[in-house]
């Protein structure tokens, strides 16, 4: 799998998780996002990234996912504009 395919796969997975987050009550969304990002940290360390690099990756995933949830909510996706 080349880097473009990996990026597309990651974006698809982030969208899936964002939709899962939007389907949850607002007070549970942040914990879900943190949990998902934590899995990326663990995978990054297992795949050879340093702890500092894995933490940067985790923070990026958390930011991307949180932003995507906001966009979905704002656009009313998954009835998010009414949650």
ABEGO torsion letter per residue (X at the ends): XBAAAAAAAAAAAAAAAAAAAAABBAAAAAAAAAAAAAAAAAAAAAAGBBAAAAAAAAAAAAAAAAAAAAAAAAAGBGGAAAX
